[in-house]
Amino acid sequence: MKIKNQSNFIKQLAEEFSSELNNLSISVLPNGDIIQYEYLIRYEKNGSWGLYNIQSTDFKHYFYLKSCALLAAHYLEKGLFNLYQDIKKLDRDYWRNYSNALFHKHHLKD
C-alpha cells in the first residue's frame, strides 16, 4: 500500500488507534516493558523500542516511537502486514524528520 497523502494516513491511524485503545490488551511490567498480545515491547539502550515475539523470542523491529511499536504489535497480531509495513515507514519518516530538524537547528544557530 503506497502512502499518497501522509497527513490523511496519519489521521486514519490516529482515529483507528484511539477507537481501539480501550480494547487493547496490554500489560506494563515493573521494568517499563509492555506486553501486548504475543509481543514484548522493550525500551532499548539506544533509545528505541524493540518489538519481540514472546513465544519464539524473535526480534521483529526497532521503533523510535512507543506508539508505533504498539500499533505494529496490534497489526501483527491481526495479520495486517501491509499496515505493519506502513507503521514501520511512518516511524522511519518521523525519525528522519526529527534527525534533520536537530541537524539544521544545530547548524543554523546564529
Secondary structure, DSSP 8 states (H G I E B T S, - for coil): ---S-HHHHHHHHHHHHHHHGGG--EEE-TTS-EEETTEEEEE-TTSSEEEEETTT--EEEEESSHHHHHHHHHHHHHT-HHHHHHHHHHHHHHHHHHHHHHHHHHHT--
